C-alpha cells in the first residue's frame, strides 16, 4: 500500500482543491470520496475537475456516451 503515498502519485494528481490533506495520497483520497458517494479528481477530465463536482452522477454524465 506504500505506492498510494509515493511521489509518482503526486505527479499524477490533478486535484485543484489546495487545502486538501489527501492530495496525492490515492488510498486516502479514494476512501474519503467513496464515503461521500463521490469519485476522486483523477477520474475526471481537468475542466470537469475544476468544478469540484465529484458526484457519481457527474461522472456518468461525462462518460455515458464513451465506449
Secondary structure, 3 states (H helix, E strand, C coil): CHHHHCHHHHHHCCCCCCCCCCCCCHHHHHHHHHHCCECCHHHCCHHHHCCCCCEHHHHHHHHCCCC
